[in-house]
Amino acid sequence: MEISLLVNQQQHTLQVAPHETLLSVLRRLGYFGVKFGCDTGECGVCAVLVDGKPMNSCRLLAAQAEGHIIETIESLGEHPQQGWKQTAGLHALQEAFIESGAIQCGYCTPAQILAAYHLLENNPNPSEAEVRDALSGVLCRCTGYLKPVEAVLRAAALLRGEAVPPLAFGDRELLSLPLVPEAPSEGESGLDLSGGAGRVQTKILPKVIFSPQIPQHQRVGKPEKKVDAVKLAQGKAAFAADFEMRGLLHAKVLRSPYAHARIKRIDSSRAKALPGVAAVLTWQDIPRVAYSTAGQSDPIPGPLDTFSLDNKVRFVGDRVAFVAAETPEIAEQALKLIDVEYEPLPAIFDPAEALSPNAVRIHDEPEYVNFAESDPSRNLAARIHIDIGDVEKGFAEADMIFEGDYEVPKVQQAHLEPHVALSYWDADDRLVIRTSTQVPFHARRILAPVLGLPVKRIRVIKPRIGGGFGGKQEVLIEDVAAHLTIATGRPVLYVTTREEEFIAARSRHPMRIHLKTGVKKDGTITANAMRVLSDTGAYGCHALTVTGNTGHKSMALYVGDGEYRKSPNIQFHADIVYTNHPPSGAYRGYGVPQGFWPVERHMEKIARALNMDPLEFRLKNALRAGELHPFSTAWSEGREPRPEIIQTCGLEECVRQGKAAIGWDQKFGNPEWQVVPGKPHLRRGIGVALVMQGTAIPYLDMGGASIKMNDDGSFNLLIGATDLGTGSDTVLAQMAAEVLGVELEDVIVYSSDTDFTPFDKGAYASSTTYISGAAVVKAAQQVAERIRLRAARMLNKGTNGKGEVNPEALVLREGKVIAPDGRSVSLAEVALNALHHEDQEQIMGVASFYSPVSPPPFAAQFAEVTVDIETGQVTVDKLVMAVDSGVIVNPLTASGQIEGGMTQALGYAVCEEMRYDDQGRARERDLRHYHIFQAHEMPELETIFVETFEPSHPMGVKAVAEIPMDGVAPAVGNAVLDACGVNIDDNPITPEKVWRALQALQQEQTT
Amino acid sequence: MIVEYHRPQTLPEAVNLLRRKQVLTQPLGGGTAIDFKADQPIAVVDLQALGLDTIERQGHLIHIGATVTLQQLMEFPDLAPALVGAIRHQATYNLRHQATVGGSLASADGRSPFGVAMLALDAQLKLLPDERTLSYGDLLALRDEFLPGNLITQVTLNLQVELCYEFVARTPADLPIVCAALARWPSGRLRLALGGWGKVPTLVLDGQGAEGLRPAAQAAFSNAADEWASAAYRSQIAGILAQRCWQRLLTDKEG
């Protein structure tokens, strides 16, 4: 049918199918600011304005929109300077989102801005609650909403013509902003309902506690705007699917309805005959190559147990066939025409049954390649056993033994951009894969044998990524598009649906954990043992390393006190088993949240049983600076372990700061505070968890950087590091700018492309700022050295030897090279001299870095809750995190990481889980049932950075990205215990679990 | 898959399209509830040109056009605050600008806060072609029989009816595990509806006096088990929420 659409004041007449959505048509017309995320209206990233109102274009037929005024983000504003043309510039909302750090991956940003635009058009002076309501329809998995809300309030004030406090600050003292006073409680939401500029900005910047030993910097430590924020605020075509190619085919995957079955017969002839179908591939059509989808360094520390397509399916949602067709609808239709005869096999859903001698074998393929102790005959993907000291001796020396069983669920990364891969042959017959990956270099290496191509004939391009959180540390879909490109010779785009994300992508490993701890009466831990049963699902990707980190981090924190500090007694055993659930994999935190749920719940119980202050008990036994990381000599992700001494640990200061922020001393153990006046069914509680993570994998993780100087004194920074929305491009550029003495805008960042950027292992293990950052600093130092040499020669020219400057005495600052006597040359002059005038050279530097250590960040995480003791409903009122992440390169992006991480972890605490029926079918298949927190239901969030200077890094940094995931759930669990006296040992803490525990407690008290 | 799109300009034209037998034909309001990817061929009849997007006040009654959006309804003056809360719980900002009152009622499942609230309020629906008026409760009871070929054009509410809405969920904006809406008329008539479970909201009680409220609610959910909660839990919580609603109505009156 022919329709006419008015989009951004431009009339389009076009043919559409009746079923075609407005989303589809707008993207077809090139409005790539309109994103796709769920197809069911729950995520809101596809929002546009229809007659000025925000609506989700995935839930509007294109035909419905005819006769209406449609506005997309592209209509709102644009870069103010476009060569000789000056434009009206960005809209105040776009500016505010950029300045406030409200943009992380940027995938939801256009929709958030449009929703806010509608709000401000109708209500120029909104309260915070009204802003949160307006943003409620657009999910954000990165930010925790705090900064987007503040950005809208800031823009509102600016649009009203009011002055707002500047965000930028010039010196370090100003970073130590006073803590935000508690928001006045108005209305049921507890949100600030007052408008006005008075509260603008106050929450955006975290409190930063400085160490006097940390050197002062020009660019590092400053809340610089993200280098990619301007394009993301405009909704530019920056993501993997925002790319148009002639002759593009669309891929779809037929997925198994059975949890475990052999494919007896598969006939694709009817599908192939469907007009518009270009290729149908089954296991019979492609080479059978065993590989691992885990995006890790070589050799993959896990079994090779996966095939692109196999004659056996191992979970509901496993791959059966690939289709490429002219449209997604034809491809979908073709899937229904593939005839498959399955032979159902017995399935394993209980991980405890997997190791039974009578259990069905899930991996019986002869091509299976073992790693370490994997044993497919026993459904064992990996096994870890670590003895540090002598736990039996430690238990014998204890006055009391505490044992407990805990369980953690399977949860989904739920990045709002699904997995996207576009593949095509270039003019040199090299296969180009443009993909939303965290690991472009690993993807290239892993795909080469699977596709029958040498590494050198594959180019992987990583554009902007709409969130990953570990879900894209997996070579999950690139092979689908690539096989189909090889089969057809044509470009192929594969975009997973939201349902596929839930049933067939990766997730956090669910685990059952037994803890046994020996303690002396004075609170000294004498021995600590953890036994884990981990469910890797149908494939063993990340099986060993995720679960290894469960022990490596959570069991390392409490070494004991006194003599036990020198020689702790720790045991960690894990069986990681295959089941017929969808595969587990990498998810932000990488096994560590699974460890800290039991450890921190357990420590709370022990402290209370000993009648000790929970924080005093924890700090008494916690690891300190100068001590050996107990696991460093025992395990290193399947590689040789080497000893590591903890150089910096700000944990005690984190506790002190966090306690003050949450009001611990006024609230903990205070029965008057626990009661809510006028509401006898409510009880307040407060809880804490101490946590540690790691920073990169020692002796393994490597990142490279290349910097070259341009004619105008600007620099191109080429990095393989993979910014998936975290802001790593920005902080790496800040480090380069620091060394080179330039503004951030003079560093042009490009990442990542396996053809053009140096190798980087990718975005995982909390490593980019540390590993890639050190590489950038080294490369920048090389460049700086070349600049100094040349500048000295320029300055010394004509001095006849009098007053000559030594290159080493020159300082790079403010775009100049400055001599001690005040003379200077600009970087542009140096660049022109080098490139054009004399002794010509390209001033450039290339460097790489790997680390012999993995310095842990430490944190204290606090939660305040209200429990309804009649219904069991838990409301989390406030989360505080005080974290030692070393030197903070950018407090704006770093606090965004903390806020977003806390929010994801909050879901882990109270609502997120993936469950399956007795046939292995998923209960959660969309974002309606898999609930992630929305803007209008958030607790108050507070971030405090306690800086230390990590000596193994030139800028003193440690990791920040993953640690916020670790302690929220146990802190909430401990707060629930504090509020109403019940222990919930399996998260999420749902109302029914609390209610049942309260019923049991009541019964216990009455009998 | 949607194979036909129609945008009729008159109500008779819309009804004629909806009464066709040759292809499954469904009304299209905002589009938030319809299955765009259904296996069978579907024709949709877009209601946007029919002038059903206004709210009229007539004494203490409001007549809400079927294509009035949830946001429009929320913003209508004098609407019961609890109904505003239930709408907010039903849908987020964008979806509220899109979802229509008629469509939301027609598609409400047991976990629909708006459906539960409107059931408690005894919303009256006008259907074409035969100008029939039907209570929302009656429609829910026989929705599959009533709706095909018929068109909801108007929903009527009594503004004098007080409403309380309570729920339990994993988070403040999550789908309810149990929710309760209790409406009270000036005459003393009480009407309790429950949600959080089942294919449709559950009407528990319609009568005078609050004595049996809690046991009635418990009994109504005594078998309300699914993969999200046990019947034992839902039953107990239904009773508690029903009682809380009643207490709230009393308190509000005193206040």
Interface residues (C-beta under 8 A of the other chain):
Chain A: M1 P18 H19 T21 D39 G41 G44 A47 K53 P54 M55 N56 R59 L60 L61 A63 Q64 E66 A111 A115 D133 A134 L135 S136 G137 V138 S189 E329 E332 D868 E870 T871 G872 Q873 T875 V910 C911 R915 D917 R923 R928 H929 H931 F933 Q934 H936 E937 P988 T990 P991 E992 W995 R996
Chain B: M1 I2 V3 E4 Y5 R7 L28 G30 G31 T32 F36 K37 V44 D46 Q48 Q71 R88 T92 Y93 N94 L95 R96 H97 Q98 V168 A169 R170 T171 P172 A173 D174 L175 I177 E227 A229 S230 Y233 Q236 I237 I240 L241
